[in-house]
Amino acid sequence: MFNWFRRALGKTEENATVENQPASSVTEAPETPDPEATTKLPPDSPIAPPEPEATPEPEPKVDYLAWAKTAFQNIQARQAPSLDTPTAAPEAVNHPTENFPSPVIAPPPDNPPTPQDSATNIPEAPSQPEISVTTAPDSPPLPSPETPVGEITDLTVPATPTPTTEPDAIPLALDEGFLWSAEVLASQGRRPEDVDLEEITWLQKLRQGLGKTRRGLVNQLKAVVGRGPLGADAVEDIESLLLQADVGVAATDKIIQALQTKIRQDALPADQAIDYLKQILRDVLEEPFQNGYDPNFAPQKQRLNIWLMTGVNGVGKTTTIGKIAHVASTSGYPCLVAAADTFRAAAVEQVKIWAARSGVEVIANPGKNTDPAAVVFDGISAAQSRHCELLLIDTAGRLQNKQNLMEELKKIRRIVDKKAPDAHIESLLVLDATLGQNGLRQAQVFAEAAQLTGVVITKLDGTAKGGVALAVVQELGLPIRFIGAGEGIKDLRPFSSYEFVEALLSS
């Protein structure tokens, strides 16, 4: 079981948990020398010249190809038990054949017949086929009461569920996508033996989802930085490219100011321009963590966590809840869903379908147009009685200009604060990446009503431009908690700024 909430994210392993760090990576603080313990030299002794400081040795470069091969072999080894299961079938199938008499060649008689006897016994030769006639009814193709047909049928049954265990499994191949994903993970300090196939698959989907933006942005950036050291004209061209990628005016201005400051200090070679741009984008995405938000976003163990999902109609709130429930349940967190979207037709049935895929129960009211706050109240009571660690609340989609619906959202938040005062509460806004800059105004109004603490960006696999993530962080000051790049239940994962930028700008 792979825990997505506890995996090491980011360029370094500073935020990684202890179980994800190798034992050798934990370094102890150097002991400070005791001034009293130092030996004192006599006054007339010559002063020794200071020893030259040792120049630090450069860190060895990681062999990404060898790293990828090791990770590939480890993943194959973990998948070996599932691949070895069908191979045991031939041994079991051959077992019933031991009950069948195998054809035995008759031994020669003690007294060999003379030529005269053999000539006289020629008409009796057809008696030999009786051996084949007697064995024919006992052969497996023909049914008979003595044949253990039931044993053969039972032995073939265990092989049939194999395709249904992982219906959407992707074939493992050491291809270009695997090598790129391995390089991204190795650059974050991950160990090849700790990498899971789900991480490789997710990075490939993320890169594929941002492919349209990446191909247009990277190719033009290479054309700009290929002219030589960055100048004023090149910076203006980069500014235009960022605006076309839905980065937004505020985020673009901040990025351009950082580039201009770097250019004033020293000339920026063409081969370092894109790497420096990646660092600026990561700083923009991680800026909320410097303002008090926790970079490690995960449900707290031994405590009730309530995540309130908000957003307008059609952004994918219900689908996102089903995917988050899958991430939580597979990561070892008991989860429950409260279907408080009582305004939209078939909303409760939809969330039940998604929850059933993850094996999560749903608290819902069978009536129509019931009070959403009442459903939230019942959901909190059920989560407390069942000792669940995560309660996901699905709210009705509402427009930011509908004052009565926004007041209903405030009422739900008051119920949550009153019913579960000791719970850890998160209010997440689900944004459709295809809306681009139009989603920013929605987010600003929702931030006032729902006390937002994070953003979930969905539908990055379509015509969306990946730069909208930078605009959301810069305009709202909220961290991105999840990102979705597909319609499958495994196509939404916790957000990593390093992986996102690499998928956006790596050629």
Number of C-alpha atoms within 10 A of each C-alpha: 8 15 13 18 17 17 21 23 24 21 19 13 17 11 15 15 12 14 10 14 19 11 9 6 9 9 7 6 6 6 6 6 8 7 7 7 7 8 7 7 9 7 7 6 7 8 8 6 6 6 6 6 6 6 6 6 6 6 6 6 6 12 10 17 13 13 19 22 16 16 23 23 14 18 18 15 12 12 13 11 10 12 12 10 12 14 11 11 15 11 9 14 15 10 11 15 15 8 11 14 10 10 9 7 7 6 6 7 7 6 6 9 11 9 9 8 10 13 10 10 11 9 9 9 9 8 8 9 9 10 12 10 10 10 13 12 14 17 15 15 10 9 12 12 7 10 19 15 14 8 13 17 11 11 14 14 11 12 14 10 9 14 10 8 10 9 8 11 11 10 6 14 11 12 8 10 17 21 20 22 22 26 18 21 26 20 17 16 16 23 16 20 13 13 20 16 19 14 17 20 19 19 24 17 21 24 24 19 24 24 22 17 20 23 15 14 19 17 12 15 20 15 12 21 22 15 12 15 17 20 17 10 10 17 19 12 14 22 17 11 18 20 17 15 18 24 25 22 16 13 25 23 15 14 21 18 13 14 20 14 10 14 17 10 8 9 13 18 15 18 13 12 20 17 13 15 18 17 12 18 21 21 16 19 25 23 17 20 15 10 10 8 16 11 17 17 16 16 20 13 13 10 15 23 23 23 20 25 24 28 27 21 13 12 22 20 27 27 21 26 22 28 24 22 29 23 23 23 19 16 15 15 20 20 27 27 28 28 26 26 24 23 17 13 11 11 17 22 13 15 23 23 15 21 24 15 13 20 17 19 15 24 20 23 18 9 8 10 12 15 16 24 21 15 21 28 18 16 24 27 14 18 22 16 9 12 14 19 23 27 26 25 29 28 27 24 21 21 15 17 10 9 11 10 15 19 13 18 22 17 16 24 20 13 17 20 14 11 15 17 10 11 18 16 20 18 20 26 28 26 28 24 28 21 16 21 17 11 20 19 13 18 22 15 15 23 19 11 16 24 15 20 19 22 26 27 26 26 22 23 23 16 14 21 24 27 25 27 26 21 24 26 21 22 16 17 19 23 25 26 20 20 25 28 24 19 15 11 20 18 19 27 22 19 20 20 19 24 21 21 22 20 25 25 22 17 13
